[in-house]
């Protein structure tokens, strides 16, 4: 599992966020959020941006980019 997925799941846990509420705020289904958190589904650029806004920068667009690509 990618580090960013763990980071997002940890953020949700530490901020007492439930999947249903997060999915609703992001405008996605709970099954899509589940696939991102548990199956490593890569969010679209737009969704990654929405996650960054929702988490107030705790999870950034850059977090979703593979570290190999960044260097």
N, C-alpha and C positions, 0 to 999 in steps of 0.2 A: 504494500500500500504506500502511496506517495506521502511524503512528509506533510505537504500542504493539506491533504485530506485529514490527517491526524490533527493538524493545527486547527482546522475549522471545527472538527468534532470536539476538540479540547476547549475551544472558545465557546461553543454552544453549551458544553457542560459547565464551565466555570461561570457562565452568565445565566445559568438556569433556563436555557432556551430549549423548547420542545420542537421536534421536527415539524409538527403540524403548523405551529405558529411561525416558524422560520420560513417554511415553504409558502405559507400564505403571504407573508410580508415580501417575499422575493417574487411572487407571482408565478410559482411553479407548483407542480403536484408533489405530494409527499413521496410518491414513488420515484420521481426524478431526484429529489433530495436524497432519498435512501441510496439510489444508485451512485450519486456523487460521494456520499459518506462511506458506503460499504463496498462498492464495486469499483471505485476509482474512476467513475465517469468524469471526463473533462468537461467543465461547464463552457458554454459559449462565451465569447468575449463580452457580450452584453451582460450575461448572468454573472460572470466574474466581476464585472464592474459593479453590478447591483450588490454582490456580496461584500465588496470593498466598502461601498457606501453604508450598507446595513451594519457592518462590524466596525464602522468608523475608523477604517484603516488597519484594523488588527489583522485582517486577511486582505492582502493587496492583489491587484492584477498580476503583479510580478511573482507572487507566490505560486501561481498556477503554471508558470513556465518552468520547464525542465532545467535543472541546474547545468546540464551539459550544453544547452542552447545559450544560457546566459553568459558563459565564459568565452 
